Amino acid sequence: MTFITKLRIGLSAVFILTTAGAIGVTAQTQTAAGVYPTSTILRPESTTEPKRAESAKVSTAASENAAPDKTSEISRGSSNSKSVAGAPTAMAKAEAPSKTAIPQGTQPAATDKWQFQFSPYFWMASLHGTTGTGSRTAQVDESFSDIFHSLKFAFMGVLEARKDKLVVLTDLEYISIGDDRATPGPLFSAVDTKIKTFIFDPEVGYRVFQDLEKGQFVDVLGGVRVWHISTDLTFSPGILPGTQVQASRTWVDGIVGLRGKAALSKKVFVTGKFDLGGGGSKFAWQLFGGVGYNINPKIALIGGYRVLDVNYDKNNFVYDMNQRGPILGLGFRF
């Protein structure tokens, strides 16, 4: 082998080693810079993992430098409900359950406000008893048809106010009738009787029982009943000559009673009231029972039967009377 041949072989080896070293250095530089060979690109999982890691780092850095929004707070839960300074955020306050929160659809009725009902009624009552002054008294036994024929004026109504369990009732009745059919006895041939009755009945009650689901309640009531009775009796001559007697009296009875109601359906209900008392009179009592129909949430139709009895005999004046008959009215709630 000549010198020239050996020289060529040596130069070729140096060139090959230099080229291999350069390729190795280039591959290491590309790997450090994040440039990967083609064989690595064929593996998708290797591509996404570095990006996810880098994205997580960026997200963590952003969350440390900025206030968390509602979406991030919901996703992180209660562990991230406070800011970096330790103060609770607005979202944390919103997430905290309220102790006074009321579930939807179970809000109680506004019983802390006054509720009112006005019920005008017409009492088709008959009148039975004795009225007069001194020895001049008249027996009255009149049916409703007789009284209606001689009815001059009438007004009747009940006003009710309620707040929670407190109940206030006011019943007002004024009737003016003229009757020329009453028969006082053999001493006179006839008597023309004019009677004006004013009854004012304020009461205060307390609801001792209530079941809203069944539409039931019971009230205990107490109050007074103010009476003013005016009579004008004109006696026609009989055994004795004709005469005229006029008198009026006012007295007050203390009363106690019960009132109740029970729903039979969403529209139909039964109701009743009973009271008794005395003081100004010897004794007085009242009984009412009826059935009602709710036309709508604000108006109800009520019908029933009522009896009111009083026995007053003082100061040379007699009014011992029993009123009874059917009653019809309307209730307006507001």
C-alpha positions in Angstrom: 0.0 0.0 0.0 1.5 3.3 -1.1 1.6 6.4 1.0 -1.0 8.1 -1.1 -3.4 5.2 -0.7 -2.9 5.3 3.1 -3.5 9.1 3.1 -6.8 8.7 1.2 -8.0 6.0 3.7 -7.1 8.2 6.7 -8.9 11.3 5.3 -12.0 9.2 4.6 -12.1 7.9 8.2 -11.8 11.4 9.6 -14.6 12.6 7.3 -16.9 9.8 8.4 -16.2 10.3 12.2 -16.7 14.1 11.8 -20.0 13.6 10.0 -21.3 11.2 12.7 -20.3 13.6 15.5 -22.1 16.4 13.8 -25.3 14.3 13.4 -25.2 13.4 17.1 -24.8 17.0 18.3 -27.7 18.1 16.1 -30.0 15.4 17.4 -29.3 16.4 21.1 -29.9 20.0 20.3 -33.3 19.3 18.7 -34.4 17.2 21.6 -33.4 19.9 24.2 -35.3 22.5 22.1 -38.6 20.4 22.1 -38.2 19.3 18.5 -39.0 15.6 18.3 -38.2 13.0 15.7 -40.9 11.6 13.3 -41.2 8.4 15.2 -42.3 10.3 18.3 -45.1 12.2 16.4 -46.7 8.9 15.7 -47.6 8.6 19.4 -50.5 11.1 20.2 -50.4 10.6 23.9 -46.9 11.9 24.1 -47.9 15.0 22.3 -50.9 16.0 24.6 -49.3 15.3 28.0 -46.7 18.1 27.8 -49.3 20.5 26.6 -51.7 19.6 29.4 -48.9 20.0 31.9 -48.0 23.4 30.5 -51.7 24.4 30.4 -52.2 23.4 34.0 -49.2 25.5 35.1 -50.6 28.5 33.2 -54.1 28.0 34.8 -52.6 27.7 38.3 -50.5 30.8 37.8 -53.6 32.7 36.6 -55.7 31.6 39.5 -53.1 32.8 42.0 -53.0 36.3 40.5 -56.7 36.9 39.8 -60.0 36.5 41.8 -61.7 33.2 41.0 -64.8 33.5 38.8 -68.1 31.7 39.6 -67.3 28.8 37.2 -64.0 28.1 38.9 -65.5 28.4 42.4 -68.3 25.9 41.6 -65.8 23.4 40.1 -63.4 23.6 43.0 -66.1 23.5 45.7 -65.9 24.8 49.2 -62.1 24.4 49.3 -61.6 27.4 47.0 -64.5 29.5 48.4 -62.0 32.0 49.9 -59.8 34.5 48.2 -56.0 34.8 48.7 -56.5 37.4 51.4 -58.8 35.0 53.3 -62.0 37.1 52.9 -65.1 35.2 51.7 -66.0 35.9 48.1 -69.5 36.9 46.8 -69.9 33.4 45.4 -69.1 31.8 48.7 -71.8 33.9 50.3 -74.3 32.9 47.6 -73.4 29.2 48.1 -74.0 29.3 51.8 -77.6 28.1 52.6 -79.8 30.6 54.3 -81.2 29.6 57.6 -84.5 31.4 56.9 -84.9 30.1 53.4 -88.5 28.8 52.6 -88.9 26.0 50.0 -90.9 27.0 46.9 -94.6 26.2 47.1 -94.6 26.1 51.0 -94.7 29.8 51.8 -97.1 30.4 54.7 -100.2 32.6 54.4 -99.8 36.2 55.4 -101.6 35.7 58.8 -99.7 38.6 60.3 -101.8 41.0 58.4 -105.4 42.0 59.1 -108.0 40.1 57.0 -111.5 41.4 56.7 -114.9 40.0 55.8 -118.3 41.8 55.5 -121.4 39.8 55.4 -124.7 41.5 54.8 -127.7 39.2 55.5 -131.4 39.0 55.5 -133.1 37.3 58.4 -136.6 36.0 57.6 -137.5 35.7 61.2 -140.9 35.3 62.9 -141.6 37.1 66.2 -143.1 35.4 69.2 -143.4 36.8 72.8 -144.7 39.6 74.9 -143.9 43.3 74.9 -145.3 46.4 76.6 -145.1 48.6 79.7 -146.8 48.3 83.0 -150.1 46.5 82.7 -150.4 47.4 79.0 -148.7 44.5 77.2 -149.4 42.8 73.9 -148.9 39.2 72.8 -147.0 39.0 69.5 -147.2 35.9 67.4 -146.3 36.8 63.9 -144.9 34.7 61.1 -142.3 36.1 58.7 -144.9 36.7 56.0 -146.9 38.8 58.5 -143.8 40.7 59.5 -142.6 41.1 56.0 -146.0 42.6 55.1 -145.5 45.2 57.9 -141.8 45.6 57.6 -140.8 49.3 57.2 -137.0 49.1 57.3 -134.3 46.6 58.0 -130.5 46.5 57.9 -128.4 43.5 59.0 -124.7 42.7 58.6 -121.6 41.2 60.2 -118.1 42.7 60.0 -115.2 40.4 60.8 -111.5 41.3 61.3 -108.9 38.7 61.9 -105.1 38.7 62.5 -103.4 35.4 63.2 -105.5 33.9 66.0 -107.2 37.1 67.1 -110.8 37.6 65.9 -113.0 40.7 66.1 -116.7 40.4 65.2 -119.4 43.1 65.0 -123.0 42.1 64.3 -125.5 44.9 63.7 -129.2 44.6 63.2 -131.9 47.2 62.9 -135.6 46.4 62.2 -138.6 48.6 62.2 -142.0 46.9 61.9 -145.6 47.9 62.4 -148.2 45.2 63.3 -151.9 45.8 63.6 -152.9 42.1 64.1 -151.6 41.5 67.6 -154.3 40.6 70.1 -153.8 41.8 73.7 -156.8 40.1 75.2 -160.5 40.8 75.9 -159.9 44.3 77.5 -159.2 45.8 74.0 -160.5 44.8 70.6 -157.2 45.2 68.8 -153.8 46.8 69.1 -151.5 48.5 66.6 -148.0 47.6 67.6 -144.9 49.4 66.3 -141.6 47.9 67.3 -138.1 49.2 66.5 -135.2 46.9 67.4 -131.6 47.9 67.4 -129.0 45.2 68.4 -125.3 45.9 68.4 -123.1 42.9 69.1 -119.3 43.6 69.3 -117.2 40.5 70.3 -113.5 39.6 70.6 -112.4 36.0 70.1 -109.4 33.7 70.0 -108.9 30.8 67.6 -108.3 27.8 69.8 -108.2 25.2 67.0 -107.3 25.4 63.3 -106.6 22.9 60.6 -105.8 24.7 57.3 -105.7 21.5 55.3 -109.2 20.5 56.3 -110.6 24.0 56.4 -111.6 23.8 60.1 -111.4 26.2 63.0 -113.0 26.9 66.4 -113.1 30.4 68.0 -113.9 31.2 71.6 -115.8 34.5 71.7 -116.7 37.0 74.4 -118.3 40.5 74.3 -121.5 42.4 74.9 -124.9 42.7 73.2 -126.4 46.2 73.3 -130.2 46.3 73.0 -132.4 49.3 72.3 -136.1 48.5 72.0 -138.7 51.1 71.2 -142.5 50.2 71.3 -145.5 52.2 70.4 -148.8 50.4 71.3 -152.1 51.9 70.3 -155.0 49.9 71.9 -158.5 50.0 70.2 -161.5 50.3 72.6 -162.9 47.1 74.0 -164.1 46.6 77.6 -161.8 49.5 78.4 -161.5 52.7 76.4 -158.7 53.1 73.8 -155.3 54.2 74.9 -151.7 54.6 73.6 -148.5 53.5 75.3 -145.0 54.5 74.2 -141.8 53.3 75.8 -138.2 52.5 75.0 -135.4 50.8 76.9 -131.7 50.3 76.4 -129.6 47.6 78.2 -126.4 45.6 77.8 -125.9 41.9 78.2 -122.5 40.2 78.6 -122.1 37.2 76.4 -119.7 34.3 75.7 -119.9 31.7 73.0 -118.3 29.5 70.4 -118.0 29.8 66.6 -116.8 27.1 64.2 -116.4 26.1 60.5 -115.6 22.9 58.6 -115.1 22.5 54.9 -117.0 19.6 53.2 -115.2 20.2 49.9 -113.2 23.0 48.2 -116.5 24.9 47.6 -118.9 23.8 50.3 -118.6 24.3 54.1 -120.7 24.3 57.2 -120.6 26.9 59.9 -122.2 27.6 63.3 -122.3 30.0 66.3 -123.7 29.8 69.8 -123.7 32.3 72.6 -125.5 33.0 75.9 -125.4 35.7 78.6 -127.3 38.2 80.6 -126.9 41.1 82.9 -129.2 43.8 81.6 -131.8 41.1 80.8 -132.6 38.0 82.8 -131.2 35.7 80.1 -130.4 35.8 76.5 -129.1 33.2 74.0 -128.5 32.8 70.3 -128.0 29.8 68.0 -127.1 29.8 64.3 -126.3 26.9 61.9 -125.7 27.1 58.2 -124.1 25.9 55.0 -121.9 28.0 52.7 -120.7 27.9 49.1 -117.6 29.6 47.9 -118.5 31.3 44.7 -114.8 32.4 44.3 -112.0 33.1 46.7 -113.5 36.5 47.6 -117.2 35.8 47.8 -119.3 33.2 49.6 -123.0 32.5 49.7 -124.3 31.5 53.2 -127.7 30.2 54.2 -129.0 28.8 57.5 -131.3 29.1 60.5 -131.0 31.5 63.4 -132.7 31.8 66.8 -132.3 34.8 69.1 -134.1 34.8 72.5 -134.1 37.5 75.2 -136.1 38.0 78.4 -136.1 41.6 79.7 -138.5 42.7 82.5 -137.2 45.7 84.4 -138.2 49.3 85.1 -141.8 48.6 84.3 -140.9 47.5 80.8 -141.3 44.0 79.3 -139.6 42.6 76.2 -139.7 38.8 76.4 -139.2 37.8 72.7 -138.1 35.0 70.5 -137.0 35.6 66.9 -136.4 32.6 64.7 -136.3 31.8 61.0 -134.1 31.2 58.0 -131.2 33.5 57.1 -129.5 34.2 53.8 -126.3 36.3 53.3 -123.2 37.0 51.3 -119.6 37.1 52.6 -117.1 39.5 50.9 -113.5 38.9 51.9 -110.9 41.7 51.4 
